[in-house]
C-alpha cells in the first residue's frame, strides 16, 4: 500500500475499528437491556417434601416468590409446569387456577396473568398445596418450573417435587468400627443391635398430615443453588468479548498501517 493511501485510509480504518467495537457491543446487549434496565421480576419457586403410604393422598406444598425489584405487570403472563414424581399423580389443588391437567394426571401446565395476589416483590414466598395420590412405589422425583419473559434470572426457576424421597444414598462404610465382645455371635437373642436399625425408618402408620408444615426452607436444585450467571448470560458475555476482540484487531491493523506509512514517508 502506498504512503498516500495509508495516510488517507488509516484514520478511516481506526474509526471503523471503534465503530465495530461499540456497535457490536450495543447490538449484543440490546436484547437484554429492557429487562435489566427496569430491574425485571426475579421469580422463584420452592417445595417441601411429602411422606405417605401407597394408595393414600398427600399434600405437596409448593411456593412462589418474587425477589423483585419490580412487581409483575398487569399483562405479564407466567407459566408453571408441574411434573408428578413417578408412581404418583395429581388429584387436586388446581381448581382455582388456569391449568391444563394431562389425561393421566402426571403433568399440569398452569398460567397466571398480572401480579400474584398476596405476593410482593420482596422475596417473601406464598405457599399453597397440591394433592398427590401415591399409586405405588415412588421411583423418582417430580419438578415444578416457572417461566416468564420478565425474569432475568433463570437459576431459581425450578425445584424438585419429593414424595417419599429417601434422600442421598447411605454410605456403605460403617459409622464406627465394631467393638469386639465376649458375648455370643449376632444370632444370640441377647444382642438387640440387629433389631434396632428398623426403628429409625418411618412408621407404616404415618399419615399425610405428619409431613412438616413449618417454615422449612425450599429444596433447591443444582442450578438454583448456584448464585452465578446463567448460561444465557455467559453466552452473551462471550459473544460481546469476541466482538470487542475483533474490533481491537482492526484497530491494531490500522495503527500498523499508519506507522508503516509514516516510516515510508520519512
Secondary structure as UniProt FT lines:
FT   HELIX           3..37
FT   STRAND          41..47
FT   TURN            54..55
FT   STRAND          57..69
FT   TURN            74..75
FT   STRAND          77..83
FT   TURN            86..87
FT   STRAND          88..92
FT   TURN            95..96
FT   STRAND          98..101
FT   TURN            103..104
FT   STRAND          107..113
FT   TURN            117..118
FT   TURN            121..122
FT   STRAND          126..134
FT   STRAND          142..147
FT   TURN            149..150
FT   TURN            155..156
FT   STRAND          158..161
FT   TURN            186..187
FT   TURN            189..190
FT   HELIX           193..196
FT   HELIX           197..200
FT   TURN            204..205
FT   HELIX           208..210
FT   HELIX           222..225
FT   HELIX           231..265
//
